[in-house]
Amino acid sequence: MPRYIFVTGGVVSSLGKGIATASIGLLLKRRGLRVSLLKFDPYLNVDPGTMNPYQHGEVFVTEDGAETDLDLGHYERFLDENMTRFNNVTAGQVYFSLIQKEREGRFLGKTVQVVPHLTEEIKSRIRLLAKPDVDVVISEIGGTVGDIESLPFLEAIRQMRLEEGPQKTFFIHITLVPFIPSAGEVKTKPTQHSVMKLREIGIQPDLLLCRVESELPREAQDKIALFANLPRGHVIEEPDVANIYKVPLILKDRRVDQIIVESLGWDLPEPSLEDWIEWVERCRSPKHTVTIALAGKYVHLKDAYKSVFEALDHAACALQADLQVRLVNTEWVEKEGPEPYFADVDGILIPGGFGHRGVEGKIQTVRYAREQKVPYLGLCLGMQVACIEFARHVIGWPQANSKEFDPDTPYPVITLLPGQGEDTPYGGTLRLGGYPAILARPSRAYEVYGQEQIVERHRHRYEFNPKYRALFEQHGMRLSGISPDGTLVEIVEIPDHPFFIAVQFHPEFKSRPLRPHPLFYHFLKAALAYRKARLSSHA
Ligand code: GLN
């Protein structure tokens, strides 16, 4: 019978609940348990697909094509397993299905209420993951205890303990214990209040993870334990770390996984983490330096490009490089030209994006990368602008564009293909999730991947216009990845360049710490070589 772990957060948001949840998942997996993870998001949007990245950060796309919370990215990267649409549930989804059932007359004349109907719906989403091949489901409740929106979720998990029994459920509460410089000490009161709030709802946490800047002194730990009605050993400090992949090691060091397995009645060996430890160590001892410009739109919020940063980090670690990322808003490039931003970088990456703002600056950026022979990696929109740039400056069509940015362009090199309705409502109208591509041989893409067929994740509406394929090839752009039915262009590259690859998909979603994505790995490798050449030519 599966067991259930619940993770809630208190005091403030952004405490790294997702990373803690993923870390606990990893520790339990490495003890031999089969783990399933679930993120509940209490907002009313059906999914984050329509939200502004400044509201929500990156939209993480799963292999099965769901647009999900960025915590699912952490889950995949720590567990090294693919998540599905069932691993992220929003309040919008549970209300939506409840109301649909009501319209279908499934409640037989009853009044439909938050308790029990909505809470039943929530519990059913948790139990859906408790398949026979799963030992433990870890559910993370988004938001902060005390929020109005998260109440039905907390009520549902309270009921879970009642129904499953205390031996089969375990509640973890993550809080902040701030250090107040003027008092020269940490303050436990917010944590006490947060636990009080949780107990008001009827949930007694079994373990507290206290986020602290550096350490949680013994007296503070004692005080929290007393007020939270917990043994002292169950009040754990979780200090800030520079490398998030150290969190599992910190939690293991503080016996979090041991406390959990004991409480849930398992007698299991210590987790084996040699490869993980070795990898974290490797990241700590860089031998090279490399600077990459990330030319996008959301330069004030790294979370908007979370998986891109992670994928770059994984590759940098594997190459033992100290990676510096320069975030460049391409609207600045429109005003000042590319030179001030890119003259001293070793590689340029243009990530995905929607809307016309900054697109002309992106086109100038790719032109600079192509002409100056700076290693270039284009992701999704980063491929589309590479094609527009090529059409304008190599083929010689100054008005070439994507229909997204200029619906009347005489040269729509990027366009909507038949069947992709222009009048469909927003939300769920994109090409989403894993699709295969066949790689040309010989090609740079084939060298990079080392295999002929790949599957990569998509999230876009527009495509390379197939009627221009022959012309692009004639002018020297190689279309090196094509969908198996021969219709869609998935990868383009410029052979006469140290590294110029642009892809219609998002490889960043599939990079894992111990298995960096080959595109990012080879891009950084090319950037390191470029740096060497650049610095020696300056010398
Ligand atoms: N806006 C482009 C499209 O819809 C690219 C999307 C993206 O980069 N994810 O096709």
Residues whose N, C-alpha, C, O or C-beta is under 5 A from the ligand:
A	BS01	LIG	G352 G353 F354 G355 L379 C380 L381 R459 H460 R461 Y462
